[in-house]
Amino acid sequence: MNLSILLEQPSKKLALFGSSDKHLRMIRESLAVNIMNREDEIRLSGEPQQVAKAAAVLDQMQRKLRRQDFLSPEEVGDALKSAQKSDERSRDGEVDVYSKTAAVKPKTDGQKRYIEAIFQHDLTICVGPAGTGKTYLAVAAAASMLKRGEAKRLVLARPAVEAGERLGFLPGDLQAKVNPYLRPLFDALHDMMDFEQVKRFMVNDVIEVIPLAFMRGRTLNDSVIILDEAQNTTVAQMLMFLTRLGHDSKMIVTGDDSQIDLPRNERSGLIDATQRLTGIKGIAMVELLREDIVRHRLVQNIVDAYEKTNRDNARND
């Protein structure tokens, strides 16, 4: 595996590399990876897992250099130990994201199957009720792949469909109008990495959070692409989105088929896709249930109450 990492602060290259490249030698010898320096770029090559660890070490070193001008060999050693511990956590089911304050770990068997499906398939479609972690775990898995160098970009999309409201009546320009629809994606991102890192990744086009309509005409390679609230896509929109999948990319589609805000005569692209694509190799279908709800305990009761009402109405019809 080959991976290129841009230097955040080329002026601190000496501090990052160490005297006579001592720090780079420590990484090379500890992780058995090849490291080459090309102007303002570091190139790593070797076994994928080891390259990912080296990338995590360099990321931690560069973050330290945002607050200081010098790195000691002890600090480099601590970064190496942290990368090894992070790898052990991932084997225990935890998802390795940028944030060090809290681990992201599946809390139910359904969530564990969901995470495994994402890492093992190029396209994962997940359907489940509110509170099951569909979006949160998708963003966590994507952040992990970005950190490990398994993807170069993260693209998060949502359809801008109003739940009983009208977009046109919201104040502001187009960006101000669509931001409320994208807010849940930003909230999940900020749990995975600090604000400055999100901002820097967005400025450098490493992370893109956009309305679904902006995906038309694009092909996304080396990316993790997430479509959230997919129950509110039309069949044509879903086809458009799914055909954006490029080489060495992964796609995750999430939605709740009980919260469709489309006009009554419009078929949901999510429901259509789950029926059309079942059984195709490389595509995982995951259904999360009420038992997978991990929000406040009342959320489970609320979901149950609405499901009961829907069943009673269906019987009466």
DABEL-V575305 format. One record per residue. N is the residue number from 0. RES is the residue in one small letter. D_FIRST is the distance of its C-alpha to the first C-alpha in Angstrom with 1 decimal. Layout:
N:RES:D_FIRST / N:RES:D_FIRST
This chain:
0:m:0.0 / 1:n:3.8 / 2:l:6.7 / 3:s:10.4 / 4:i:13.2 / 5:l:16.8 / 6:l:19.5 / 7:e:22.1 / 8:q:24.9 / 9:p:24.4 / 10:s:27.9 / 11:k:26.6 / 12:k:23.8 / 13:l:25.9 / 14:a:26.4 / 15:l:22.7 / 16:f:21.6 / 17:g:24.8 / 18:s:27.3 / 19:s:25.9 / 20:d:22.3 / 21:k:23.3 / 22:h:21.3 / 23:l:18.0 / 24:r:19.0 / 25:m:19.7 / 26:i:16.2 / 27:r:14.7 / 28:e:17.3 / 29:s:17.3 / 30:l:13.6 / 31:a:12.6 / 32:v:9.9 / 33:n:10.4 / 34:i:12.1 / 35:m:13.8 / 36:n:16.5 / 37:r:17.5 / 38:e:20.7 / 39:d:20.1 / 40:e:16.3 / 41:i:13.9 / 42:r:10.5 / 43:l:8.0 / 44:s:5.4 / 45:g:5.4 / 46:e:5.9 / 47:p:5.2 / 48:q:9.0 / 49:q:9.3 / 50:v:7.2 / 51:a:9.3 / 52:k:12.3 / 53:a:12.0 / 54:a:11.9 / 55:a:14.9 / 56:v:16.6 / 57:l:16.5 / 58:d:17.8 / 59:q:20.6 / 60:m:21.5 / 61:q:21.8 / 62:r:23.9 / 63:k:26.2 / 64:l:26.6 / 65:r:28.0 / 66:r:31.0 / 67:q:31.3 / 68:d:30.9 / 69:f:29.9 / 70:l:27.4 / 71:s:28.6 / 72:p:26.6 / 73:e:27.9 / 74:e:26.3 / 75:v:22.9 / 76:g:23.5 / 77:d:24.6 / 78:a:21.3 / 79:l:19.4 / 80:k:21.9 / 81:s:21.6 / 82:a:17.8 / 83:q:18.7 / 84:k:21.6 / 85:s:19.7 / 86:d:17.4 / 87:e:20.7 / 88:r:22.2 / 89:s:19.6 / 90:r:20.4 / 91:d:24.0 / 92:g:23.6 / 93:e:23.3 / 94:v:20.9 / 95:d:19.2 / 96:v:20.4 / 97:y:21.1 / 98:s:24.8 / 99:k:25.8 / 100:t:29.3 / 101:a:28.9 / 102:a:26.5 / 103:v:25.9 / 104:k:26.7 / 105:p:28.0 / 106:k:31.8 / 107:t:32.8 / 108:d:31.7 / 109:g:31.4 / 110:q:29.1 / 111:k:26.9 / 112:r:26.8 / 113:y:25.9 / 114:i:22.9 / 115:e:21.6 / 116:a:22.3 / 117:i:20.2 / 118:f:17.0 / 119:q:17.8 / 120:h:19.0 / 121:d:18.3 / 122:l:21.8 / 123:t:23.9 / 124:i:27.6 / 125:c:29.4 / 126:v:33.2 / 127:g:35.3 / 128:p:38.1 / 129:a:38.0 / 130:g:36.8 / 131:t:34.2 / 132:g:31.2 / 133:k:29.8 / 134:t:28.8 / 135:y:28.1 / 136:l:25.6 / 137:a:23.9 / 138:v:23.5 / 139:a:22.4 / 140:a:19.6 / 141:a:18.5 / 142:a:18.7 / 143:s:16.7 / 144:m:13.8 / 145:l:14.3 / 146:k:14.4 / 147:r:11.3 / 148:g:9.3 / 149:e:9.2 / 150:a:11.8 / 151:k:13.2 / 152:r:16.8 / 153:l:19.3 / 154:v:22.4 / 155:l:25.4 / 156:a:28.5 / 157:r:31.9 / 158:p:35.0 / 159:a:37.9 / 160:v:40.6 / 161:e:43.5 / 162:a:44.7 / 163:g:48.4 / 164:e:48.1 / 165:r:47.9 / 166:l:45.1 / 167:g:47.5 / 168:f:49.8 / 169:l:47.2 / 170:p:47.8 / 171:g:45.6 / 172:d:43.3 / 173:l:40.6 / 174:q:38.0 / 175:a:40.6 / 176:k:41.5 / 177:v:38.0 / 178:n:36.9 / 179:p:38.8 / 180:y:36.9 / 181:l:33.5 / 182:r:34.7 / 183:p:33.4 / 184:l:29.8 / 185:f:30.3 / 186:d:31.9 / 187:a:28.9 / 188:l:26.5 / 189:h:28.8 / 190:d:28.6 / 191:m:24.8 / 192:m:24.8 / 193:d:27.6 / 194:f:29.6 / 195:e:28.5 / 196:q:24.8 / 197:v:25.6 / 198:k:27.8 / 199:r:25.3 / 200:f:22.5 / 201:m:25.2 / 202:v:26.4 / 203:n:23.0 / 204:d:22.6 / 205:v:19.6 / 206:i:22.1 / 207:e:24.7 / 208:v:27.6 / 209:i:29.9 / 210:p:32.7 / 211:l:31.7 / 212:a:33.9 / 213:f:31.6 / 214:m:28.8 / 215:r:30.8 / 216:g:29.5 / 217:r:25.9 / 218:t:22.6 / 219:l:19.7 / 220:n:16.1 / 221:d:13.0 / 222:s:15.8 / 223:v:17.6 / 224:i:21.2 / 225:i:24.1 / 226:l:27.7 / 227:d:30.2 / 228:e:33.9 / 229:a:33.2 / 230:q:36.6 / 231:n:38.0 / 232:t:36.3 / 233:t:38.3 / 234:v:37.2 / 235:a:36.5 / 236:q:34.5 / 237:m:32.3 / 238:l:31.7 / 239:m:30.9 / 240:f:28.3 / 241:l:26.6 / 242:t:26.3 / 243:r:24.2 / 244:l:21.1 / 245:g:18.5 / 246:h:15.2 / 247:d:12.4 / 248:s:15.1 / 249:k:17.2 / 250:m:21.0 / 251:i:23.4 / 252:v:27.2 / 253:t:29.7 / 254:g:33.5 / 255:d:36.9 / 256:d:39.1 / 257:s:42.2 / 258:q:41.8 / 259:i:42.0 / 260:d:43.5 / 261:l:43.7 / 262:p:47.2 / 263:r:48.8 / 264:n:48.6 / 265:e:44.9 / 266:r:42.5 / 267:s:39.4 / 268:g:36.1 / 269:l:34.6 / 270:i:37.3 / 271:d:37.1 / 272:a:33.3 / 273:t:33.5 / 274:q:36.2 / 275:r:34.6 / 276:l:31.0 / 277:t:31.8 / 278:g:30.5 / 279:i:27.8 / 280:k:24.7 / 281:g:21.7 / 282:i:24.2 / 283:a:25.3 / 284:m:28.8 / 285:v:29.6 / 286:e:33.1 / 287:l:33.9 / 288:l:37.5 / 289:r:40.1 / 290:e:39.2 / 291:d:35.8 / 292:i:37.5 / 293:v:36.7 / 294:r:38.7 / 295:h:42.4 / 296:r:44.3 / 297:l:46.5 / 298:v:43.7 / 299:q:43.8 / 300:n:47.6 / 301:i:47.5 / 302:v:45.1 / 303:d:47.4 / 304:a:50.5 / 305:y:49.2 / 306:e:48.0 / 307:k:51.5 / 308:t:53.2 / 309:n:51.1 / 310:r:52.0 / 311:d:55.7 / 312:n:55.8 / 313:a:54.2 / 314:r:56.9 / 315:n:59.6 / 316:d:58.5
